[in-house]
């Protein structure tokens, strides 16, 4: 007779199951730790410090700041678990902050939260958890891990307004085997209510609002500090070739941007259509020019089983930004390792180089990758464009 599994899927008693909880100091990870402790698990709290001491004492609404470390330690004391602070300042700077800056300089709009999950959280924290002989690493993410017929699967959260699966597409199958997401079946309101019931002082703490290392929302300021010579002045050019003005660096712009262009006098509103970093040029045009039918993605992490989509294409839905709903598409092999070709059922205007494209089959995440600049794309077959209409 098979041994009964505990609530985390292990064939042993909760007390014999060690779980490291990534504690950011916010309500979600705090409730996660308190829930698991109340259920009898051997819980260890772990908090990342990503800044030097001066920066870490910031009280901005960003995660992993000094107040957050204090809050995490206070929660750990309240529920009676050991708590450790791990210093990932160096790796965070090289793997997240500097890659963020380099992407902007290259004319892309990156998503640093995905890079953070991909590196310091699910690479370095998992290693630290393994070093502590943990059976699992639990986080406060709103996403579900489902045990499918062929292994662990990543699914959207029950609370679609809080679903964070977009930010976790780069999680590998091996990482999923060790990860647990206890809040995936809860709403945010239920999490806060549970925090109150458990007596946690962070139960009504506001959510993080900013990218943690860009607390004032000024990406350009951060990039200028990391790459002092990155801001190269150049022309703002209309698609028809007319020079409309000058700019102080493409790091101040992103594809789809309308406000703050500093040019006018046109009959219709202008948008940033593309960035040409090699020429330090910002190309603008009408909104219609933003529409794209297809694009390629690189750095693909495939969670759908097998080596990827079949040659004839796979009907799915894709999310091009976290705040937008998934749209129908057809997914093809990209012809190059870790690349895919995405053919949309209808043109979309939010196809921004550097952003993530995450692929869904219903509630399940099939994988995703990073949207490439148009000039790097490869031709696609017309059968794919016809087939996608039926998705």
C-alpha positions in Angstrom: 0.0 0.0 0.0 1.4 3.3 -1.0 2.3 5.8 1.8 0.0 8.7 2.3 1.3 12.0 1.0 1.3 15.1 3.2 -0.2 18.4 1.9 3.1 19.2 0.1 3.2 15.9 -1.7 5.8 14.1 0.4 5.3 10.6 1.8 6.2 11.4 5.4 4.9 13.4 8.3 4.9 17.2 8.1 7.3 17.3 11.1 9.8 15.2 9.1 9.5 17.5 6.1 11.8 20.5 6.1 10.6 23.5 4.1 12.6 26.7 3.5 10.3 29.7 2.9 11.6 32.6 0.9 10.5 35.5 3.2 10.4 38.9 1.6 8.9 40.6 4.7 5.5 41.1 2.9 2.2 39.5 3.8 2.3 36.8 1.2 5.5 35.1 2.1 4.8 35.7 5.8 1.4 33.9 5.6 3.1 31.1 3.7 5.6 30.5 6.5 2.9 30.8 9.2 0.6 28.4 7.4 3.3 25.7 7.0 4.4 26.1 10.6 0.8 25.8 11.8 0.5 22.6 9.7 3.4 21.1 11.6 6.2 21.4 9.0 9.8 21.9 9.9 10.0 25.5 8.6 13.1 27.6 8.0 12.8 31.3 6.9 15.3 32.8 4.5 15.4 36.4 3.4 17.6 37.8 0.6 19.6 41.0 1.1 20.1 42.5 -2.4 21.7 45.9 -1.5 24.5 47.4 0.6 23.5 48.5 4.1 22.8 52.1 3.1 20.5 51.2 0.2 18.9 48.5 2.2 17.5 50.9 4.8 15.2 52.4 2.2 11.5 52.5 3.2 10.2 52.6 -0.3 7.4 50.3 -1.4 9.9 47.9 -3.0 10.8 44.4 -1.8 14.0 43.3 -0.1 14.7 46.6 1.5 15.9 47.1 5.1 12.4 47.3 6.7 11.4 44.2 4.9 14.3 42.2 6.4 13.3 43.5 9.8 9.6 42.5 9.2 10.6 39.0 8.0 12.7 38.4 11.1 9.9 39.7 13.4 7.4 37.3 11.7 9.9 34.4 12.1 10.2 35.2 15.8 6.4 35.4 16.1 5.8 31.9 14.7 8.9 30.4 16.2 11.1 29.4 13.3 14.8 30.0 12.6 15.5 32.8 10.2 18.5 33.5 8.0 19.5 36.5 5.8 21.5 35.6 2.7 23.7 38.2 1.0 23.1 38.0 -2.8 24.1 41.6 -3.5 26.9 40.7 -5.9 24.9 38.2 -7.9 21.8 40.4 -8.0 23.8 43.2 -9.4 25.5 41.1 -12.1 22.5 38.8 -13.0 19.6 41.3 -12.7 20.6 45.0 -12.5 23.4 44.9 -15.1 21.5 42.7 -17.5 18.5 45.1 -17.1 20.8 48.1 -18.0 22.4 46.3 -21.0 19.0 45.3 -22.4 17.8 48.9 -22.3 21.0 50.1 -24.0 20.3 47.5 -26.7 16.9 49.0 -27.4 14.8 46.5 -25.4 12.4 46.7 -22.5 13.4 44.0 -20.0 11.4 42.5 -17.1 13.9 42.3 -14.2 11.4 40.5 -11.9 11.6 37.5 -14.2 15.4 37.7 -14.2 15.4 37.8 -10.4 13.2 34.7 -10.2 15.3 32.9 -12.8 18.6 33.6 -10.9 18.9 34.6 -7.3 15.5 33.2 -6.2 15.1 29.9 -8.0 18.8 29.2 -8.6 20.6 30.5 -5.6 17.9 30.2 -3.0 17.2 26.6 -4.1 20.8 25.8 -3.7 20.8 27.3 -0.2 17.7 25.3 0.6 19.4 22.1 -0.6 22.4 22.9 1.6 20.0 23.0 4.5 18.7 19.5 3.6 15.3 21.0 2.8 12.7 18.9 1.0 11.1 22.0 -0.6 11.4 25.7 -1.2 8.1 27.5 -0.7 7.3 31.1 -1.8 4.4 33.5 -1.6 3.8 33.6 -5.3 0.2 33.3 -6.6 0.7 30.4 -9.0 -0.1 26.7 -8.8 2.2 23.7 -9.1 0.2 20.7 -10.4 1.4 17.1 -10.5 0.6 16.0 -14.0 0.9 12.6 -15.7 4.4 13.4 -16.9 5.7 15.4 -13.9 5.4 18.8 -12.3 3.4 21.5 -14.2 3.0 25.2 -13.7 -0.5 26.6 -13.7 -2.2 29.9 -13.3 -3.4 30.9 -9.8 -7.1 30.7 -8.8 -7.1 34.5 -8.3 -6.6 35.6 -11.8 -6.1 39.2 -10.7 -3.1 38.1 -8.7 -1.8 35.4 -10.9 2.0 35.6 -11.2 2.6 32.8 -13.7 3.9 35.3 -16.3 6.9 36.1 -14.1 7.7 32.4 -13.5 7.8 31.0 -17.1 11.6 30.5 -16.8 11.2 28.0 -13.9 12.7 24.7 -15.1 11.1 21.3 -14.6 13.8 20.4 -12.1 13.1 23.5 -10.1 9.4 22.9 -10.1 9.9 19.5 -8.5 11.3 21.2 -5.4 9.1 24.4 -5.4 5.8 24.8 -3.6 3.3 27.7 -3.8 0.8 27.4 -0.9 -1.1 30.5 -1.9 -2.0 29.4 -5.4 -5.6 28.4 -4.4 -6.2 31.6 -2.3 -7.3 35.1 -3.2 -5.4 38.1 -1.9 -8.2 39.0 0.5 -8.2 35.4 1.9 -4.4 35.7 2.4 -4.7 38.9 4.4 -7.6 37.5 6.5 -5.4 34.5 7.3 -2.6 36.8 8.2 -4.9 38.6 10.7 -6.1 35.3 12.1 -2.5 34.1 12.6 -1.6 37.4 14.4 1.0 38.6 11.8 1.8 42.3 12.1 2.3 42.5 8.3 -1.3 41.3 7.5 -2.3 44.8 6.2 1.2 45.8 4.9 0.9 47.4 1.4 2.1 45.4 -1.6 5.4 46.3 -3.3 4.8 48.8 -6.1 8.1 49.4 -7.8 10.9 47.4 -9.3 13.0 47.0 -6.2 16.1 48.7 -7.5 14.1 51.5 -9.2 12.1 52.8 -6.3 11.3 56.2 -7.9 10.4 54.7 -11.3 13.3 56.3 -13.2 14.9 53.6 -15.2 17.2 56.0 -17.0 18.7 57.2 -13.7 19.6 53.6 -12.7 21.0 52.8 -16.1 23.1 56.0 -16.1 24.7 54.9 -12.8 25.4 51.4 -14.0 26.5 52.4 -17.5 27.6 56.1 -17.2 28.3 56.4 -21.0 25.1 54.8 -22.2 23.1 57.9 -22.9 24.1 58.8 -26.4 22.1 61.6 -28.1 20.6 61.0 -31.5 17.7 61.8 -33.8 14.0 61.2 -33.5 13.0 60.1 -37.0 9.6 59.6 -38.5 9.1 56.3 -40.4 9.0 58.3 -43.6 12.6 59.4 -43.0 11.9 63.0 -41.7 14.0 64.0 -38.7 11.6 65.5 -36.2 13.9 66.2 -33.3 16.7 65.1 -31.0 16.8 63.0 -27.9 19.3 62.5 -25.0 19.5 58.7 -25.3 17.4 55.8 -26.3 17.4 54.6 -22.7 14.6 57.2 -22.1 12.3 55.4 -24.6 10.4 52.2 -25.1 8.5 50.7 -28.0 4.8 51.8 -27.8 5.6 55.0 -25.9 3.5 58.1 -26.7 4.2 60.6 -24.0 7.4 62.6 -23.6 8.6 62.3 -27.2 9.2 66.0 -27.4 7.9 66.2 -31.0 4.7 67.5 -32.4 3.0 69.2 -35.3 1.8 65.9 -36.8 -1.8 65.3 -37.9 -2.1 62.0 -35.8 -0.4 61.1 -32.5 3.1 59.6 -32.7 4.4 56.5 -31.0 7.8 54.9 -30.7 7.7 52.2 -33.4 11.3 50.9 -32.9 14.6 51.8 -31.4 17.8 51.6 -33.4 20.6 51.5 -30.8 23.4 51.1 -33.4 22.5 54.5 -34.8 21.2 56.0 -31.6 17.9 56.6 -33.4 14.3 56.6 -32.1 11.8 55.9 -34.9 8.3 57.1 -34.5 5.1 56.6 -36.4 1.3 56.2 -36.2 -0.3 53.7 -33.8 -1.1 51.4 -36.7 2.6 50.9 -37.3 3.0 49.2 -33.9 0.8 46.2 -35.0 2.6 42.9 -35.6 1.4 39.6 -36.8 4.3 37.5 -35.8 7.6 37.5 -33.9 10.3 35.3 -32.6 11.3 34.6 -29.0 14.7 33.6 -27.7 15.9 32.0 -24.5 12.9 29.7 -24.5 12.1 27.6 -21.4 9.7 24.8 -22.5 7.4 23.3 -19.9 5.0 21.6 -22.2 6.7 18.2 -22.4 9.0 16.9 -25.2 11.4 19.2 -27.0 8.9 21.9 -27.9 6.0 22.4 -30.3 5.6 20.2 -33.4 6.8 21.4 -36.8 3.2 21.9 -37.9 2.6 24.3 -35.1 0.7 24.2 -31.8 -2.5 26.1 -31.0 -2.1 28.1 -27.8 -2.6 31.5 -26.2 0.2 33.9 -25.4 0.6 36.7 -22.9 2.7 39.6 -24.2 2.6 41.7 -21.0 1.6 40.7 -17.5 -1.3 43.1 -17.4 -2.9 41.9 -20.7 -5.0 38.7 -21.1 -3.7 35.9 -23.2 -4.5 36.0 -27.0 -4.7 33.2 -29.5 -1.6 32.2 -31.4 0.1 29.4 -33.2 3.5 28.3 -31.9 6.2 26.9 -34.2 9.8 25.8 -33.7 12.2 28.7 -34.3 14.7 27.0 -36.5 17.4 27.9 -34.0 18.1 26.3 -30.6 16.0 27.9 -27.8 14.0 30.0 -30.2 10.3 29.8 -31.1 8.1 31.5 -33.7 4.8 33.0 -32.6 2.1 33.8 -35.2 -0.8 35.8 -33.8 -4.4 35.2 -34.7 -4.9 39.0 -34.9 -2.3 41.8 -35.0 -1.2 43.1 -31.6 0.4 46.4 -30.7 2.1 45.4 -27.5 4.9 43.3 -29.0 7.8 44.9 -27.3 11.4 43.6 -27.7 12.8 42.4 -24.4 9.4 41.7 -22.8 8.4 38.1 -22.1 6.0 36.1 -24.2 4.5 33.4 -22.1 2.6 30.5 -23.7 -0.5 28.9 -22.1 -2.7 25.9 -22.8 -5.7 26.8 -20.7 -4.5 27.3 -17.2 -1.2 25.5 -17.8 2.1 27.4 -18.6 3.7 25.7 -21.6 6.8 27.9 -21.4 8.0 31.2 -22.8 10.8 33.3 -24.0 12.0 36.9 -24.7 10.6 38.8 -27.6 13.2 39.7 -30.2 13.6 42.8 -32.2 11.9 42.6 -35.7 15.1 42.7 -37.7 16.2 39.4 -36.1 13.0 37.5 -37.0 12.8 34.7 -39.5 10.1 34.0 -42.2 7.2 31.9 -41.2 5.1 29.6 -43.2 1.6 30.8 -44.3 0.0 27.5 -43.1 0.6 28.7 -39.6 -1.1 32.1 -40.2 -4.2 30.2 -41.5 -4.3 27.6 -38.8 -4.1 30.2 -35.9 -7.5 31.6 -36.9 -9.1 28.6 -35.4 -7.4 28.8 -31.9 
